[in-house]
Amino acid sequence: GITPTITIPCLIDAQADRRFNSNESYGLKLVCKFLNSMKANFKIFHPHNQEVVEALIDNVEFIDNSEFIKEVILDIEGSGYNNFSFYKCRLENTLILFSSDAGGFKPLMKLSDKLDWKGDTFSASKSRKYEDGKSKLIQEVNKNDFEGRDILIIDDICVFGGTFKGLANILKNKNCGNLYLAISHLAVENLGEDPVTNYFTKVYATDSKGLEHFAVGKGHDKIGYIPENLKIFNLFL
């Protein structure tokens, strides 16, 4: 018979690559093992830990985030026209594409090549410090002055956004312009008491969680509001 092809907009538990214990539900290894048993071909949109997924599923093709980021850059450019090759040129001298850590920089370079992005790219770094009996994450940006240029942080997934909040706080002290965040998967519907949207000029995500998915925040004088600076692109209608 014909082998079916199944498209998965958001791979469940893709960020849980370390939960490999026997009988532990919804660890990434268990999800991939189940999918592999279906004897199908899979297309998966921009999963976290892509190398792990590729190793665990026999017949898998990945849909990258290039079309999503094209839409994001066009939205930032603000002309309202859909000619990426032409209008990206207006931003290449004023917008920096940014990864939140060294692990994300290689995918960012591949993305930049695919988009023919001639502007700058940059990466933050992370380190661990043991203090007061527990581990503490240290984020660093090895540049003191971004000369007022806008920054677009690109990543695959945001749960509650602690990494992005910390990075935004660092960058705001380094003479940058507008801060933007583009994440392929918004993992939760409730962004919490201090939503990541508070830290950015605009936050972009896709509808990979489904058409009914929307993100709400708590704080200010409203509860359960959809942040005005959150934009979710429909890529999986």
QUIJO-V615723 format. One record per residue. N is the residue number from 0. RES is the residue in one letter. PHI is phi as a letter, one per 30 degrees, with the letter a starting at -180 (NA if undefined). D_LAST is the distance of its C-alpha to the last C-alpha in Angstrom with 2 decimals. Layout:
N|RES|PHI|D_LAST  N|RES|PHI|D_LAST
This chain:
0|G|NA|28.09  1|I|d|24.83  2|T|d|23.34  3|P|d|19.68  4|T|c|17.14  5|I|c|14.95  6|T|c|12.16  7|I|c|12.54  8|P|d|10.43  9|C|b|13.47  10|L|d|16.79  11|I|d|18.77  12|D|i|21.99  13|A|d|21.70  14|Q|d|24.08  15|A|c|26.64  16|D|d|28.31  17|R|c|31.78  18|R|c|31.51  19|F|c|33.12  20|N|d|35.58  21|S|d|36.23  22|N|i|34.64  23|E|c|32.54  24|S|d|29.15  25|Y|i|25.84  26|G|d|27.54  27|L|e|25.61  28|K|d|28.22  29|L|d|27.83  30|V|d|24.04  31|C|d|24.45  32|K|d|27.41  33|F|d|25.51  34|L|d|22.66  35|N|d|25.40  36|S|d|27.15  37|M|d|24.33  38|K|h|25.41  39|A|c|21.96  40|N|c|20.41  41|F|b|17.88  42|K|c|15.46  43|I|b|15.15  44|F|d|13.66  45|H|h|16.70  46|P|d|18.66  47|H|d|21.73  48|N|h|24.84  49|Q|e|23.41  50|E|d|26.96  51|V|d|27.42  52|V|d|24.27  53|E|d|25.34  54|A|d|28.79  55|L|c|27.78  56|I|c|25.26  57|D|d|26.77  58|N|c|23.94  59|V|b|21.26  60|E|b|19.50  61|F|c|17.99  62|I|c|15.13  63|D|d|16.87  64|N|c|16.01  65|S|d|17.39  66|E|d|14.43  67|F|d|13.69  68|I|d|17.43  69|K|e|17.73  70|E|d|15.56  71|V|d|17.70  72|I|d|20.90  73|L|d|20.15  74|D|d|19.56  75|I|d|22.83  76|E|d|24.58  77|G|i|23.75  78|S|d|24.49  79|G|i|21.26  80|Y|c|21.24  81|N|c|18.88  82|N|b|21.63  83|F|d|21.49  84|S|e|24.61  85|F|d|26.65  86|Y|d|25.68  87|K|d|25.63  88|C|d|29.37  89|R|d|29.96  90|L|c|28.91  91|E|d|30.44  92|N|c|33.74  93|T|b|32.55  94|L|b|29.61  95|I|c|30.08  96|L|d|27.37  97|F|b|28.37  98|S|c|27.97  99|S|d|29.04  100|D|a|31.37  101|A|d|32.93  102|G|d|30.59  103|G|d|27.63  104|F|d|29.65  105|K|d|29.49  106|P|e|25.66  107|L|d|25.91  108|M|d|28.46  109|K|d|26.30  110|L|d|23.43  111|S|d|26.02  112|D|d|27.33  113|K|d|24.01  114|L|d|23.37  115|D|h|27.06  116|W|d|27.56  117|K|c|31.26  118|G|d|31.45  119|D|d|32.69  120|T|b|31.11  121|F|a|32.67  122|S|b|32.57  123|A|d|33.94  124|S|b|35.81  125|K|b|36.45  126|S|b|39.65  127|R|c|41.06  128|K|b|44.13  129|Y|c|46.01  130|E|b|47.40  131|D|h|48.90  132|G|i|48.23  133|K|a|44.52  134|S|d|42.15  135|K|b|40.89  136|L|d|38.08  137|I|c|39.24  138|Q|c|36.91  139|E|b|38.49  140|V|b|37.71  141|N|d|40.44  142|K|a|40.51  143|N|c|42.21  144|D|b|41.25  145|F|c|37.93  146|E|h|39.68  147|G|i|37.28  148|R|d|34.27  149|D|d|30.73  150|I|b|29.09  151|L|c|25.48  152|I|d|25.29  153|I|b|22.58  154|D|a|21.94  155|D|d|19.61  156|I|b|19.85  157|C|b|21.36  158|V|c|22.82  159|F|c|25.25  160|G|i|25.91  161|G|e|29.65  162|T|d|29.73  163|F|d|27.94  164|K|d|30.16  165|G|d|33.24  166|L|d|32.30  167|A|d|31.60  168|N|d|35.06  169|I|d|36.69  170|L|d|35.14  171|K|d|36.10  172|N|c|39.67  173|K|b|39.40  174|N|h|39.17  175|C|c|35.50  176|G|c|33.61  177|N|d|30.17  178|L|c|28.37  179|Y|b|24.63  180|L|b|22.58  181|A|b|19.33  182|I|b|18.15  183|S|d|15.19  184|H|b|15.31  185|L|c|16.65  186|A|d|18.39  187|V|b|19.67  188|E|d|18.85  189|N|c|22.46  190|L|d|23.67  191|G|j|27.26  192|E|d|30.35  193|D|b|30.15  194|P|d|26.48  195|V|e|25.75  196|T|d|24.58  197|N|d|28.30  198|Y|c|29.14  199|F|b|26.92  200|T|d|26.59  201|K|a|22.81  202|V|c|20.47  203|Y|c|17.06  204|A|b|14.45  205|T|c|10.82  206|D|c|8.49  207|S|d|9.58  208|K|d|11.35  209|G|j|8.64  210|L|d|7.59  211|E|d|11.31  212|H|d|12.56  213|F|b|14.74  214|A|c|17.96  215|V|b|21.29  216|G|b|24.68  217|K|b|28.25  218|G|k|31.22  219|H|h|32.81  220|D|c|33.70  221|K|b|30.35  222|I|b|28.85  223|G|i|25.20  224|Y|c|24.08  225|I|d|20.84  226|P|e|22.30  227|E|d|22.22  228|N|c|22.03  229|L|c|18.83  230|K|b|15.73  231|I|c|12.32  232|F|d|10.02  233|N|d|6.25  234|L|c|6.05  235|F|b|3.79  236|L|d|0.00
